[in-house]
């Protein structure tokens, strides 16, 4: 096993910025860091040494919520997942949660088992996210309404069992029958519960957060907006320091000034996600999300209605390097805050802040090298070069 040494970088992570930064890693873990010429004493003739030439070095991106890329959907099994992940890894996402759209419980169980098998083979796959089937029909977005159901005890237990301990996140419309009781069961099983695709009021969302929900699925999308007399679930999440707020910063799902407002209201709690579907990294055209037809025009995915018109936004074609650039250039975030939103914040949301999200000894050797225009130049996951 070869030691990795990366030197002469401008390190940016949630802990701050350092020029002349270096790190050494072995067996997938960062073993030492410093600045200046100290890396020379770490490197040996057998080390893999990378000169960053002063470019930005950040932790590997952690995507809490994505559905595919490269023409492949995460719902379509291990081969499709691996092909889609290759696209995201080339854009700096070193750890991924595999999001599944609403489907019948039998199909979801099969998908969860497939992801569990993949987790056992690939440490960069963190587990699965069920975005459905327990969603509000009124806020279905790009989910087939035929597959939306209440979270009955039987369905909840079956899905948890199928995942074999790898279900990381579940999105719930908390106003559905049995939803609050389901929160208790998911939390006890170690699953992060997200409020989303919901008609919930401020009060209902606050109750769910008190019950143990700790995430808001793609804030502002597929939920009531902020009203001056009906603040809704977004305000409930922004107000609660226990809650991490997902945000799709592609310039389509949420306007940059609104994103900036959210970052100001919940500093250190906004996690940038892709919600990427199969068309990510691929040309415009016809695609699928689950069983639904999608048309991608100008990089924007929308449901293809039966009359030929375009309907709801259907995921994104975003990669996290672009989200980082948008956060800095469109929303006006500092590089430290922007990088944290793709690294330390999502890691903490998953309870993995001791292992992911920083370039520090004891953390995973996940790193992304970026040029001064925030384009990816190199990616390492667990010390192995991915791109």
N, C-alpha and C positions, 0 to 999 in steps of 0.2 A: 504494500500500500504506500503510495507516494504522498509526501507532505506537499501542501499547496501554500505558496507564499505570494501575496499580492502586495505591492508596495508603491509608494509615491502617488497616493490618491488623495483626493479631497473627500474625506468621509463625511457623510450626512446621515444621521439617524435621529431617533427621538431624544437621544442624549446630547445632541448638538453637532457642531461642525468642527473638523480638525484637518488642517493641511499636513501634507507629508505623511499621511497615515499608512500603516501597514498592518496586515494580519497574517498569522500562520495558522494552518488548519491541518488536522490529521484525523483519519477515520470519521470524517463527516462533521467534526466539531472544531470550532475555533479554539486554539490552544494558547495563543498569545497575541497581543496587539501592542502598538506603539506608534511613535512618529519619528521621523528622521531616518538615520542609517542603521538603527537597531536590527532591522530585518536581516542584515548581512550575517549576523551571528546565528540567526535561526536557519538560514538556508544552507543546504548541503549540496553535494554534487548530484544527488538523486532527487532533489526537490524540483517541483514544477513552479518556476518563478515567473510572475507576471508583472511587468512594469505598467502602471496605470497612466503614466505621463501626465499627472495632474488632473485627470478626469474625475468626475463624481463617482464615488463608490457608496452604494446604499445596501441595506439588507434586502434579501429576496422578498418579492411581493407575496402577500397572502390574500387569496381571493376567497371570500366567504360565500360567494354566490355567482355561479356561472353555469351555463347549460350546453356549451359546445363551441366549436370553431372548425375552420378548415373544411366545411361541408359535412361535418359529423356532429351528431347530437349525443349528449351524455346518456340519454335514455336508451340508446341502441346497443348497449353491451360493451364488453371490455375492449374490443378492437377499436370501436368508435371513440371510446373515452381516450384511449392512448393516442390516437391520431389528433383528436381535438386538443389534448393537453400539450402536444408538441408545439402547436401554434402559440399557445399562451406562454409556454416556457421560453420560447424564443423572444418573447416580449417582456420577460423579467418575472413572470409569476412562477415562483419556485414551489409553493405549497397551495393546493387547491382543494376546496370542498366541492363535491360533485352534486350539483342541483338537479332534481328530477321534477318534471311537470306533473300535473294531476293526471292520473291514470287509474284504472280499476285496482283494487287492493291486491289482487293476485299478481298483476303485472308489476306493481310497485315493489312487492315482496321479492320478486325475481330480480329486479334491478338493484334493490338494496343488498341482496346476497352477492350479486356480481361485484358491486363496489366493495363489499367486505373482503371478497377474495383479492381484489386489486390492492386494497390497503395492506394486506399481508405480504404482497410482492413488491410494493413500491412505497417507500416511506414518504415520498413527496405528496402522496394522496392522503388527505387528512380524514376522509370519510364522506358521508352523504348529507344532503339537505333535501328534505321533502318540502317543496313549495306546492302544497296540495297533498291530499285531496280535500282538506278541511277548510275550504275557502268560501267566501260569500259570492253567490251567483251574481249579485249586483256589481261586484268589483272583481270579476273573474279575470280581466285582462286577457292574456293569451293562453288561458286554460279552458279545456273543453268542459262546458257546463254540465254535460251528461255524467261526468265523473266526480262532481263535487258532492260530498256527503258530510254528515255530522261525525264528529270523532267519537264513535261508540267505543266502549271498553274493549270489545272484541277486535275491532280494527286497529286500535291503538296498540294493544298488546301484540298483535300479529306483526305489525310493522316494526316494532322495537325488536322482537325476536329475530326477524329476518335479517336485520342489520348486524346482529352479533356484536353489539357494542360499538359499532362504527357510525351510528347515526349522530351527527354533530348538531344539526339544526332542524327545526320544524316550524313552518309558517302556519299560523292559525288565524282564522277569523273568529275572534274571541266571543262574538255574540251568538255563535252557533250553539245548539243544544249540546251539553256535556263538555263544552270547550274549557271551562274553568277547571273542571275535574281532570280533564286531560292534561292541563298544565302540570298539575301535581304529579301525575304518572310520568310524564316526560322528564320533569326536573329530577325526580327520584332516579330515573334511568340515566342521568347524566347528559341529557339532551338540552341544548340551548333553545328556548322557546322564543319565537319572534311573532310579534303582532303584525299582520299584513293581509292584503287582499280582503279588506274588512270595511264594514260600515260603522265601526265602533265609535262611540262618543269619547270625549276626553275622560269622563268618569269611568267608562268601561275599560279603557286602556290603562288608566291609573290602577284600577283594581287588578288587571292582569299583571302589571309590573309588581304590585304588592304580592301577588300570588307566586311570582317567580319568573315571569317572562323577562328577558333581558336584552331583546333586540327589537328593532323596528325594520321590517323588510322594505327595501327601496323607498325611503321617505318621500312623501308627496305623491307617489304613484300608487294607484289602486287603493285609495283610501280618501276619506273626506279631507278637503283642504282646511286651511286655517280661517275660521270666521271670527269676527270680533265678539260675537255672543256664543259661538260654538267652536271653541278652540281645537277640538278634535284630537286624534291620536298623535299627530306630529308634535303638538305643544306638550302633550303628556310625556312624550319621550324626551324632548329637548329639556324639559324641566327636571327630569329624574336622573340624578347622577349615576345611578346603577345601570342605565340603559345605553347600549351602543346603537347608533343610528346609521343604517346603511344608506349610501347615496350613489346614484349613477351619474357621474359627471362627464357626460358625453356632449353636453350642449343641447341635447334634445329632450331628455327626460326631465331635467331641472335646469332652469335658466341660471347662468353663473351668478347673478346678483342674489338669487334665492339661496344658492349653495353657500355663498359667502355669509349670508345671514345665518344659516344653520351652523356653520363653523364657529361663528361668533357666539351663538347661543349655547353651544355644547362643545367647548374646546376640549380636545383630547378624546372625544367620544364619537367622532364621525369616521366611519370606515368606508372607504371608497371601494366599490365593487364593480364588476363588469356587467353582470346579468347577461353575458354574451351568449348568443345563439349560434347555430351552425354556420351562418354566413360570415362570421368573424374571420377575417383574413382571406376571404373569398370574394369573387365578383358579385355584383348585384344580380338578382334573378329570383327564381321560385325556390322556396325551401319549405321545411316543415318544422313546427314546434309540436311535439307529441303527434296528435292526430289532425292538427289544424294546418291549413295552408297559409303560408306567409310569403309576401312579396317584399323584396328588399330593393329600394330605389334610393340612389344617392347615399347608400350606407345606412339608411333608416329602415328598420324592419317593421312592417305592419301586417295585421291579419288581412288575408284576401277573402273578401266577402263573396257570397254566392252570386251576387249581381255584378261582380267584377270590381266593385269599389274597394277602397282600402279602409280598414277599421282601426282598432286599437293598436298602439305601439306593442310590438311583440318581441320583447327583449331588446338587446343592443348588438352592435358590432364592435364594441369597445374592447380595447386591451388596456391593461393597467399602466403601461408606460405612457399611453396617451392620456389616461386619467390624471396621472402625475403632472404632465405638462399642462393640462387644462387647469388643474388646481392652482398652479403657479401663475400661468399667463392669463387665464380668464377670471379666476376667482380671487386672485391677488394674495394667495397664501405664501407664507415664508417657505423656503425649501424644507426646513426642519419639520414644520407642521404638515406639509404636503406628504413628505416621505412617511411620517408617522401614521398618516391615515391609510397607507397601503401596507404597513408593516406592523408596528407595535400595537396599534389600536385593534386591528382584526385578530392579532395573536392573543391579546388580552381577552377579547370577546369569547374566544374558544378555550380560555384557561391555559394557554400555552405561552404565556408571557415569560416564563422561565427559560424557554428554549428557542423561541422565534421572535424576530422583530428588532434585534440589535446586533451590531457588529462588536461583540465583546467575548472574552473568554468564557467557555462553557456553553455558548449559543451555537446553534446549527451553523455550519459553514455555507449559508445561503447568501449570495451576494450578486449584485447587479452593477456593472460598470456602464456609466452613461456619459455621453459627450456633453458639451456645454449647451447644446440645444435639447438636452434630455432625451436623446435617442440612444437605444441600447447598443452597446459595443461588446458586451460579454455577460454571460450568466453562468453561475455555479449553484448547484443544488446539492446539499450535503457533501460539499467539496469536489463534486464532479462537474466538469464543464458541460453545460447544456446547450449553449449557443455562443 
